[in-house]
Amino acid sequence: MASSRESQALLAEIKKFIPPLLEKFHKGQAGRIAVIGGCEDYTGAPFFAAQSATLLGVDMAHVICESLAGPVIKSYSPNLMVHPYLRDSKTLFPLHSSSSAKPSPAECSATIDSDILPPIYALLSRLHVLVIGPGLGRDPVMQEIARKVILKAKSLDLHLVIDADGLFLVQHNPDIIKGYSKALLTPNIVEFKRLCNAMSVSIDSDESPQSLQQACHSLALAYSGPTIIAKGHSDYISNGDIQLVCSIPGGKKRVGGQGDTLSGTAATFLAWKYAYQSHLWDHDNDLTAPRLMALSAYGAAAVTRFCSCAAYAKYRRAMLASNLSEMISDAYSTLFEDQDSSP
């Protein structure tokens, strides 16, 4: 477990790349992110991810979702820009099509390329960070769209956060992310075990802190570039070189949506990483790209764990995912403004 002194030192490092609020800045410079996800059955996850990013401090957050999920997600908040561009197997072709024959894989791929991807690609060119997975589901058409979007995002050199069913995609297509150092993977213990199995990384049966930390490091080495946050009682972070452990106390209740809060806050820290590396303001230049990736992961873990702890203290068993969102401002103030306070 990391000591309070170690935590404070890491939080002080993170503070170096958080953009100050300066009058000379204009909208969008402090972060433009999008979440790819949200299907008919899962509309909350992309909302919580995008909302947590905005509450922590990005300027603009988009949600790119399936067409039937769009009106639902739009109804949650006017603060997010919602784009119902995705399609699944049911909506890729109109149900009232005169042809009763099932579209061939070639027809599906052609329709994805010609009708679905162009507006998504146009949006990608305006972003700093893309989150893939919250509420995506495992429909093969949705998964294929996500696969092609990841490839395009890599060609644009975007930072990526991959969570939830985005990790299912990576599990079955590891080459899509291998070697890409601007990617951050955020698996829970079940997803982590699946990724380890896919990459032939062993985990000791006792799942001790030492074995989980070593497995996280080994998995990062196997992917040769991406940073991994293995979420659990403590969050283990590795990019194959730097290893960190976030043991800031969390809440005792586990709620659906906590991982979405982490993926959204991670997007914010990566957007701030981009701003730092772009010299948006005058600062030193002593944080390397690998260090910034690891610190972004630690920052997201710290904020999420603080929010979980604070929400549980207030709501106890009645705690919901939305209650974590309420605590993000307090988390930022305590962790990055009141450095004399223990997290």
C-alpha positions in Angstrom: 0.0 0.0 0.0 1.3 3.4 -0.9 2.0 5.7 2.0 0.3 9.1 2.4 3.7 10.7 1.7 4.0 8.7 -1.6 0.4 9.7 -2.5 1.1 13.3 -1.9 4.2 13.3 -4.0 2.4 11.7 -6.9 -0.5 14.2 -6.6 1.9 17.0 -6.5 3.4 15.7 -9.8 0.0 15.5 -11.4 -0.7 19.1 -10.4 2.2 20.1 -12.6 0.3 19.2 -15.8 -3.2 20.5 -14.8 -3.8 23.6 -16.9 -4.3 26.8 -14.9 -7.5 28.8 -15.5 -6.2 31.7 -17.6 -8.2 34.4 -19.3 -6.2 33.9 -22.5 -7.5 30.4 -23.0 -10.5 29.7 -25.3 -13.1 27.0 -25.3 -11.7 23.6 -26.1 -8.1 24.1 -25.2 -8.5 22.4 -21.8 -9.9 19.3 -23.4 -12.2 17.9 -26.0 -13.2 14.3 -25.5 -15.7 11.8 -26.8 -17.1 8.6 -25.5 -17.9 5.8 -28.1 -20.6 3.6 -26.5 -24.2 3.5 -25.5 -26.6 1.0 -27.0 -30.3 0.5 -26.6 -29.8 -1.5 -23.4 -27.0 0.5 -21.8 -27.4 4.3 -21.8 -26.1 5.2 -18.4 -22.5 4.2 -18.8 -21.5 6.7 -21.6 -23.4 9.4 -19.8 -21.5 8.9 -16.5 -18.1 8.7 -18.4 -18.7 11.9 -20.3 -20.3 13.7 -17.3 -17.4 12.9 -15.0 -15.0 14.2 -17.6 -16.8 17.6 -17.7 -17.2 17.8 -13.9 -13.4 17.3 -13.5 -12.7 20.0 -16.1 -12.7 19.2 -19.8 -14.2 21.9 -21.9 -16.2 19.8 -24.3 -17.6 16.2 -24.1 -19.3 14.3 -26.8 -21.2 10.9 -26.7 -21.3 8.9 -29.9 -24.0 6.3 -29.4 -26.4 3.9 -31.2 -29.4 5.6 -32.8 -32.0 4.3 -30.3 -29.8 5.3 -27.3 -29.4 8.9 -28.5 -32.8 10.4 -27.4 -32.4 8.7 -24.0 -28.9 10.0 -23.4 -29.9 13.5 -24.6 -32.6 13.5 -22.0 -30.1 13.0 -19.2 -28.3 16.3 -19.5 -28.0 19.3 -21.9 -24.4 19.6 -21.0 -23.2 16.8 -23.3 -23.2 16.8 -27.1 -24.9 13.5 -28.2 -24.4 12.0 -31.7 -26.6 9.0 -32.5 -24.3 7.8 -35.3 -23.8 4.1 -34.3 -25.8 1.2 -35.5 -26.2 -2.4 -34.3 -27.2 -5.5 -36.1 -30.9 -4.6 -35.9 -30.6 -1.0 -37.1 -27.8 -1.3 -39.6 -30.3 -2.1 -42.3 -34.0 -0.9 -42.1 -36.2 -3.6 -40.7 -38.8 -2.9 -43.4 -36.3 -3.6 -46.1 -38.0 -5.3 -49.1 -35.3 -7.9 -49.1 -35.8 -10.7 -46.6 -32.2 -12.0 -47.1 -29.7 -11.3 -44.4 -27.1 -8.8 -45.5 -23.7 -10.4 -46.3 -20.6 -9.5 -44.2 -19.4 -7.6 -47.3 -22.6 -5.6 -47.5 -22.4 -4.8 -43.7 -18.8 -3.7 -44.0 -19.6 -1.5 -47.0 -22.5 0.1 -45.2 -20.4 0.8 -42.1 -17.6 2.4 -44.2 -19.9 4.5 -46.4 -22.7 5.5 -44.1 -21.6 5.2 -40.4 -17.9 6.0 -40.2 -17.6 9.3 -42.1 -19.4 11.5 -39.5 -17.5 9.8 -36.7 -14.2 10.3 -38.4 -15.0 13.9 -38.9 -15.6 14.3 -35.2 -12.4 12.5 -34.2 -10.3 15.1 -36.0 -11.5 17.7 -33.4 -10.7 15.6 -30.3 -7.9 15.1 -27.9 -9.1 11.9 -26.2 -11.4 9.1 -27.2 -13.1 6.7 -24.6 -14.2 3.4 -26.1 -16.5 0.9 -24.5 -18.9 2.3 -21.9 -22.3 0.9 -22.8 -21.0 -0.4 -26.2 -22.3 -3.9 -25.8 -21.1 -6.9 -27.7 -23.2 -6.8 -30.8 -20.9 -7.7 -33.7 -21.7 -4.6 -35.8 -21.1 -2.3 -32.8 -17.8 -4.1 -32.1 -16.7 -3.8 -35.7 -17.5 -0.1 -35.8 -15.4 0.3 -32.6 -12.6 -1.7 -34.1 -12.4 0.6 -37.1 -12.7 3.7 -35.0 -9.8 2.6 -32.9 -7.7 2.2 -36.0 -8.6 5.6 -37.2 -8.0 7.2 -33.8 -4.5 5.7 -33.8 -3.8 7.2 -37.2 -4.7 10.6 -35.8 -2.4 10.0 -32.8 -5.3 10.4 -30.3 -5.1 9.3 -26.7 -7.4 6.4 -26.0 -9.2 5.1 -22.9 -10.6 1.6 -23.3 -13.0 0.2 -20.8 -15.9 -2.2 -20.5 -16.9 -3.8 -23.8 -14.0 -2.0 -25.5 -11.9 -4.4 -23.4 -13.9 -7.3 -24.8 -12.8 -6.1 -28.3 -9.2 -5.8 -27.2 -9.3 -9.3 -25.6 -10.2 -10.8 -29.0 -8.1 -8.4 -31.1 -5.0 -7.7 -29.1 -3.0 -6.5 -32.1 -5.3 -3.5 -32.4 -3.8 -1.9 -29.3 -0.3 -3.6 -29.0 2.5 -1.1 -29.2 0.3 2.0 -28.9 1.7 4.1 -26.0 -1.2 6.6 -25.9 -3.7 3.9 -24.9 -5.0 3.4 -21.3 -6.8 0.2 -20.5 -9.0 0.2 -17.3 -10.1 -3.4 -16.5 -11.8 -4.6 -13.4 -10.7 -7.9 -11.9 -12.8 -10.1 -14.2 -11.8 -8.1 -17.3 -8.2 -8.1 -16.1 -8.2 -12.0 -15.8 -9.6 -12.3 -19.4 -7.0 -10.0 -20.8 -4.2 -11.8 -18.9 -5.5 -15.1 -20.3 -5.6 -13.8 -23.8 -2.0 -12.6 -23.5 -0.8 -15.7 -21.7 0.0 -13.8 -18.5 -0.4 -15.9 -15.3 -2.0 -14.7 -12.1 -1.3 -16.6 -8.8 -4.4 -18.3 -7.5 -4.2 -16.5 -4.2 -4.6 -13.1 -6.1 -2.4 -11.5 -3.5 -1.5 -7.8 -3.9 2.0 -8.8 -5.0 0.7 -11.2 -7.6 -1.8 -8.8 -9.0 0.8 -6.0 -9.3 3.2 -8.4 -11.0 0.5 -9.6 -13.4 -0.4 -5.9 -14.2 3.2 -5.2 -15.0 3.5 -8.4 -17.1 0.3 -7.6 -19.0 1.7 -4.1 -19.8 4.9 -5.7 -21.1 2.9 -8.1 -23.2 1.0 -5.2 -24.8 4.3 -3.3 -25.4 3.0 0.3 -25.0 -0.4 0.8 -23.4 -0.8 1.7 -19.8 -2.9 -0.7 -17.6 -5.0 0.2 -14.5 -6.0 -3.1 -12.8 -8.8 -2.0 -10.6 -9.5 -3.6 -7.3 -9.0 -3.2 -3.5 -5.9 -1.2 -4.6 -5.5 0.0 -8.2 -2.3 -1.3 -9.9 -0.8 0.8 -12.7 1.9 -0.2 -15.1 3.0 0.8 -18.6 5.8 -1.8 -18.6 8.3 0.6 -17.2 6.7 2.7 -14.5 4.7 0.9 -11.8 2.3 2.8 -9.4 -0.2 1.7 -6.8 -3.2 3.8 -5.8 -4.4 2.8 -2.3 -6.4 5.9 -1.5 -9.4 4.6 0.4 -12.6 3.9 -1.6 -16.2 3.3 -0.5 -17.4 -0.1 0.8 -20.3 -0.3 -1.6 -19.7 -1.2 -5.3 -22.0 0.4 -7.7 -22.4 0.1 -11.5 -21.0 3.2 -13.0 -17.9 3.6 -10.8 -15.7 2.3 -13.6 -17.4 4.8 -16.0 -16.4 7.6 -13.6 -12.8 6.4 -13.8 -12.8 6.2 -17.6 -14.2 9.7 -17.9 -11.8 11.2 -15.4 -8.9 9.4 -17.1 -9.9 11.1 -20.3 -9.7 14.5 -18.6 -6.2 13.8 -17.3 -5.1 12.7 -20.7 -6.5 15.8 -22.2 -4.5 17.8 -19.7 -1.5 15.8 -20.6 -2.0 16.9 -24.2 -2.3 20.5 -23.1 0.9 20.2 -21.1 2.9 18.7 -23.9 1.5 21.4 -26.3 2.9 24.1 -24.0 -0.5 25.7 -23.6 0.9 27.7 -20.7 4.4 28.5 -19.4 5.7 25.6 -17.3 8.7 23.4 -16.8 9.1 20.4 -19.2 10.4 17.7 -16.9 7.5 15.2 -17.2 8.1 12.6 -19.9 5.3 11.1 -22.0 5.5 7.7 -20.2 5.4 9.4 -16.8 2.5 11.5 -17.9 0.5 8.4 -18.9 1.2 6.7 -15.6 0.3 9.9 -13.6 -2.9 10.3 -15.6 -3.9 6.8 -14.6 -3.1 7.5 -11.0 -5.0 10.8 -11.0 -8.1 9.1 -12.4 -7.8 6.3 -9.8 -7.3 8.8 -7.0 -10.3 11.0 -7.9 -12.6 8.0 -8.4 -11.6 6.3 -5.1 -12.0 9.6 -3.3 -15.5 10.1 -4.8 -16.5 6.5 -3.9 -15.4 7.0 -0.3 -17.1 10.4 0.1 -20.3 9.2 -1.6 -20.4 6.1 0.7 -19.8 8.2 3.8 -22.9 10.4 2.9 -25.3 7.8 1.4 -24.1 4.5 2.8 -26.1 1.6 1.3 -28.2 4.1 -0.7 -25.1 5.2 -2.7 -25.6 5.4 -6.5 -23.3 6.1 -9.4 -24.7 9.6 -9.7 -23.6 10.2 -6.1 -19.9 9.8 -7.2 -20.4 12.6 -9.7 -21.5 14.9 -6.9 -18.2 14.4 -5.2 -15.8 15.2 -8.1 -15.5 18.9 -7.3 -14.6 18.0 -3.7 -12.2 15.4 -4.9 -10.4 17.9 -7.1 -10.2 20.5 -4.3 -8.9 18.1 -1.7 -6.4 16.2 -3.9 -5.0 19.0 -6.0 -5.7 22.3 -4.3 -5.4 21.5 -0.6 -2.2 19.6 -0.7 -1.8 19.7 3.1 -4.9 17.6 3.5 -4.7 13.9 3.5 -6.7 12.2 0.7 
